[in-house]
Structures are given as structure tokens and as C-alpha cells.
Amino acid sequence: MATSACSVALFVLIGVAGRAVSAVTDGMLPNGHFEQGPDESQLNGTRVMGRYSIPHWEIYGFVEYIGSGQKQDDMILPVPEGEQAVRLGNDATICQQLSVVRHTYYSITFGAARTCAQAERLNVSVTPESGVLPIQTVYTSSGWDAYSWAFKAKHTTVWLCIHNPGHEDHPACGPLIDAIAIKTIRPPHQVKSKQIADNMLRNGDFEDGPYIFPNTPWGVLVPPITEDEHSPLPGWLIMSGTKVVKYVDAAHHAVPHGSYAVELVAGREAALAQEVTTVPGRPYRLSFSVGDAGNGCDGHQLAVDAYAGRATLKVPYDESHGKGGHKRAELEFVADANLTRVVFHSANHHIKSDGTLCGPVVDDVSLVAVHKNAARRRLRM
């Protein structure tokens, strides 16, 4: 986190311990839509002047209170949920104090939109952890994307802060923020297989993941993650520099199995991965579903490249017409190490007719040990 943001967090902890603490439950944070705004006396144009002017939030730096449809030069500023949002200018921060369960894992979901800066990013922190989320790529036609970030609660009371570390010539050239929610997620324990047919992967069906806003059809982006214990998609890593994968729900997408899946929207620039303990020389079978999210990603040959250790498999989904559907695939391999990394990425880049990125869906992933005799019989066939 930027030095100034760290200073803000420490100052908040020391100076405002007496403020009301929000006991969190799954769903929107108190005033997470920012529909409760400052009094007119606390505004200078759109800039919020008081530290406590927005109910349930504390602000630092150049923070603006934006109404839906408001214009900046020739640009209209949309608001995805309700009528109001906030904009974080240079080095600006919004914070809310939360009451949580110690040692419990949580995922934060929030809506963000770029304005006039070119390489925008956000620093999300829950004391004492923080992470930088790149938001320069837009994945929806509305300009708003939902992002997720996870943390493990170290204390029963924590501060959630979203900070814009950017410094633009125009102090108001910062991202818009709206709709902030939280969800409890399962701890990323290693799977302990007792039977040879047990799935060795954690969260292989993707049923545990970040909160998805029920009224938004574009899912939630899971940014690059290097530590799976803090992933909003428990058990899985997102390997990339600046690109993401998209977590989608069956309410708005064609999902092969259950209620959730992952759409690989960044081509080869982002991979979904998980490391599993294996026995060298033992055969294994990786099974998974590849499909079409039913979101208009048509006219393309959707395909997924799958890797398990040194073994690879390209799985095309030629039946795609942008209306859903999926097929099952299998990759058999013999482990050559104590740890095997399972990896998926889209074989190609795909763009919908509205100019937004899309890709194949992966779901219902399992890795099982195979009896050596069964593996030999299969090889002879």
C-alpha cells in the first residue's frame, strides 16, 4: 500500500475508535450504495468537505459525491446501482470500520469505473493486509466492473479502505466507486483424499466465491492473485500481470454445473491455476467442463488449454453460438513431482459485438487418482 494510505489507516485506528462499528453480514455494507449522502452544507460543488459527511464512511483527500448522469466535460458519469456514487481523486481514500469474526475469511466485492485517467488502479486494504487491483481494462459495455478481493480477519474490528494511489494533473481524474459488499468464504484447506475417486481439488465446482450483486448481469472479476489463501475464489490462483478471470452465476449466464462457474475473458494473458499434492509415478485423471456462458460470445471458436504438470490438452467448443451449452473433457497424466499445478486459460482472445471481452467457461473440475491397472488398460485400448 502507498505510504500515505498506510498513514491514513493508522490515523483512523487511533483517532476514531469511538465511532459506530458495522457488524457485517453477507451482502451490502451499510450505505454501500452511497445513497445516503452529505448535507448540502458539506459539499463544495461535488467535493465532499467533511471527514464524516457520508454516513457510515470516513473520507480522506479529494472525494466527490457523484449523481447518476452527471457530466464531466463531454463524458457522462453513469451509476450502476441507485443514483449516487463516489469518486476518488488523487490520493483519496474511503474507509469503513467493520466488526468481523477473527480468523475468518471474507471477500469484498465493489463496483468501479474509470473516468479520465489512463492507468487507474486501486489499493484495497483490511488492516493489516492490502492489495493493488488494476482496473485499466474495461470488461463491460456500461463501463462499470465488479471487482473482488479477499482477506483473513486478524482482529474482531477491522478497517476496510479503498484508496486511489494515482496522481493526475486533474485532481478529479480518479475512479468511481459504488456498491460495496462482503461475503464470508470457506478457508482454503487442502483436500485430504481418503478414497481413490475423491476430488483432490479444492472448490473444483467453484460454488464458493465472491459476492455477486443480484441485479447486475456481468459477474465479478477476480484479479491477479499470488497467494491462494487470500483468494476470493478459494483454492485457486489467478496468474497474470494485469488481467483477470470472471466469476459468473447461473442467474445471468449458462453455467455447466451448479450455480457458479469461471469465464476466461483474457485469452492467454490470465490463467486459472491450483497446485495439488501428488505422488510421482502415479497416474491421475483431470476432468472438467468447457462451455459457452450464453452471454453473446458467438462467432468464435471457443477453446480452453488445460495443463496438468507436463501434460497438455486443447479443448475446443465448436458448438458455441453465444447461447450456452458445454461439453466434458478429460486429461490423463502421470505425476512427475510431489506438487502438480493444474492450469486453465483461454486459447484465444474473444470480443463480443459490443466490444467487450469474453471467453469460454470452465466448471466442475476434478482431479482423481487412477488405479495403475485401469490406466494400463486404457493405454492399450
BELZI-V362333 format. One record per backbone hydrogen bond with DSSP energy under -0.5 kcal/mol. NH is the residue of the N-H (numbers start at 0). CO is the residue of the C=O. Records with the same first field share a line. If there is no record, write none. Layout:
NH=CO, CO
This chain:
5=1
6=2
7=3
8=4
9=5
10=6
11=7
12=8
13=9
14=10
15=11
18=15
21=96
22=20
23=21, 98
26=181
28=179
31=28
33=30
36=34
41=38
42=39
43=46
44=42
45=43
46=43
47=62
48=41, 46
49=41
52=49
54=52
56=53
57=94
58=50
59=92
61=89
62=60
63=86
64=45
65=63, 84
67=82
68=76
69=66, 76
71=74
74=71
76=69
77=75
84=65
85=176
86=63
87=174
88=61, 86
89=170
90=163, 165
91=88
92=59
93=161
94=57
95=159
97=157
98=21
99=97, 155
101=99
102=152
103=100
104=184
105=150
106=182
107=148
108=180
109=146
110=177, 178
111=144
112=175
113=142
121=132
122=162
123=121, 130
124=160
125=128
126=158
128=125
130=123
132=121, 130
133=131
134=119
142=139
144=111
146=109, 144
147=220
148=107
149=229
150=105
152=103, 150
157=97
159=95, 157
160=124, 158
161=93
162=122
163=91
164=162
170=168
172=169
173=171
175=112
176=85
177=110
178=31
179=31
180=108, 178
181=26
182=106
184=104
188=186
192=190
197=194
199=366
203=200
205=202
208=206
215=212
218=215
219=246
220=145
221=244
222=147, 220
224=237
229=226
230=227
233=231
234=227
235=232
236=272
237=224
238=236, 270
239=237
244=221
245=262
246=219
247=245, 260
249=258
251=248
252=248
253=292
254=252
260=247
261=361
262=245
263=261, 359
264=262
268=265
269=266
270=238
271=343
272=236, 270
273=341
275=339
277=337
279=277
280=334
281=278
283=332
284=367
285=330
286=284, 365
287=328
288=362
289=326
290=360
291=324
295=321
297=295
301=299, 316
303=314
304=344
305=303, 312
306=342
307=310
308=340
310=307
312=305
314=303, 312
315=313
316=301
319=316
321=296
326=289
328=287
330=285
332=283
334=281, 332
339=275
341=273, 339
342=306
343=271
344=304
345=266
346=302
349=357
351=355
354=351
357=349
360=290
361=261
362=288
364=203
365=286
367=284
368=195
369=282
374=370
375=371
376=372
377=373
378=374
379=375
380=376
